[in-house]
Amino acid sequence: MPSSTSNSNSRCPTAPYAKVWFYVVLLVGLFLTASEFHWRNAGFLPTIVDTKIFWSEHRHQVYTDQEHKKMVIVGSSRAQLGIDPVLLNEHFPEYQVVHLALDGALSTEVIKDLCNDPNFDGIILADLTVPFLCATDAAATQKERDYIHYYHDKFQTNSELEKRLNAQLGASFQSRFVILSPTLSFASLLYTRLNPKQLYVHMQKNRFRPAYYHDRLSEEERIKHRKKRIDGITKNPIAQISTERFTLATQEVLGDHYKKLRKRGGKIVLVRLPTTGEHWQVDQKMAPKAELWDQLKTLTGIPTIHFKDHRELADFDCPDTSHLDAKDVPTFTNNLGQIVRSTLDDDDSKANHEQNL
């Protein structure tokens, strides 16, 4: 008798796994493609999520290479939303523009970091205000310091290589595909019941972050943004910054740091970007232009540009009183580029004249 009831000739049917997976991939691909077209037609734009790694990738690009020295934009959201690096680069073809402005940060710590980096010899275009320069609260510069420390302490280590690669791939995909926007994540779509709100700011791969106040916000929403901005800067009593505090801060933040950069052939241009309406009125009460900003060049030797001194920079309205609308950025950036070029040329001519005396 057979010792087993199994039939050696019987075989299990081979499942068509390859065909199943082909159709799964095809359906997923069709779904994602349809979603991409749907959300693009609805007006959504690709946007990149800003992170320490993404910022550090750009921080790593500030060094002179075989082709170009670098011009580095530093500052707050005012610079990130208001200066297009591609258009600025057209005025400085011998340089490559790198955007290091950070939303919710000042520019002072990044200025010092670049000035004290022995390998940096480019130009710093610094979005700066007197209150930023004189900030004494450590919390005000915490974000900058966190990003800078990450770059120097972790970014270039072997343990971060995989994260850097993932960040590079992520930024590349996010800059191309709308469906990777945070507002279109599965959780966000569930929360909004498939009716997500369009972002009015969009981070590009070069870290430029245009804000479409007029195209993507209603008049009511713009009014709310404006009120929130004004409430934020007027919630505490407005005290004028003293000349003594300003002079001390100027030396601490710029002073010897700038001298180190100059010895390496680097330069700084300090730029006061536009604020309008009630915001400018508060700015003037806190830091009168004639008494403080206008003394910066004398105190430091650093060339300065104030929007109020140039009609081609002042003739713009900031919808929230603090940031330019995306439609104004091309004209503003081109005007700024011409003024920065002229300012640097004048500074070079003066320096050459003094050397020849």
Steps between C-alpha positions, in 0.01 A plus 500: 500500500612849437637658814362841398177625361678779304516489124845581370355600164269764643628861500367823646397747231752781452346832608542781243683725746689694232177591323333594829785729596505653153133599531551625856786724392305613194193592707708683761684687224174599331354612832804714585511649150130584514546653846792709377299637208195559717679704766706693245182593313357611835787749529732320742876543458796283605671604822801377695498450875787698653720304741842528662637253247355692204640829634836335567520372142489863390734613778749250357488679163638837619863426420684624193536229236684487167228700328356750747528683825175502693255772598303387805160642594445488876211630703144426602182416310504853359802404288383147433169624360631818341826421318507264201853352481468416130421861406764637739756272339442671165661813644799303632584240232848458648341374822260223594220611733419280801185563707545442876218720633291331768137553586464609862869574544732800507814529288757583764618149590537395137696819426743420781523136394596589143740775608682257729512218243858511364389336175233756412610799292183602318240775543238502775180679406344543843136582561536690826306738723624694800271306741640174358852632548427603860301192606608388847261208551684174434173344383497743207810339351436142614377376162807635321733349756326162478542493122862617516591246767337222301701595191835508680447214746292242313437578135841395371530185712472153351197423715301768313582383146183294463286785636669743260431273204138458604465876544647567155266250338207631701565861399537398137166318499321764708608771256341308212185340636202679654374184669801504734389832649427480877149634436429198278622233738257221585452635854440852372248384241310306765503796737373741233256244355672511160473879491853620585587868502762623257824626652578862421877444542703244305858401574702440185808282467728805519331598830318796348151508653261730311177604672184534292300726726273639228460186290442248779353694791164673509476863604365387837797268549746774405340732755540230767866451406560873523328528838690203639829653390424839654367345822822301526729802486286725720403259779791626712586862577716650224828623646752684287838329467770716656806616310723326756326166457511537121872583495587208728290254298656622176847419628396165649313373194711655225823669617787250512299233319477722191872578517581128480287466188657806337849359551396198293360722224137456600237772524170582669211718385237579762151539356190633670208344315157668481237519768190711447205660677478460875802269501731771370358745754585260782845439349570871503392540862720211609802579282496842331677464167697825513627437853593133467498329159661795325799470736579137412736579212698743717522256791592190301618600153240261358297637207128525571181521295175622655180469300394851604806645327404350163164568342536189285501293822245703694216506246356166609219407736541211741158330536573403860719813553815283516533284186484561127241334281637251247390715206726785619808287567641494143501880469624546855782246460617654173499847655685372806755319283583821315538694825716230664725491193535878500562508876776239480662670201503833685645332809775337292584829328526675835723225641729513195522878524598484867770241423650725233525802729 
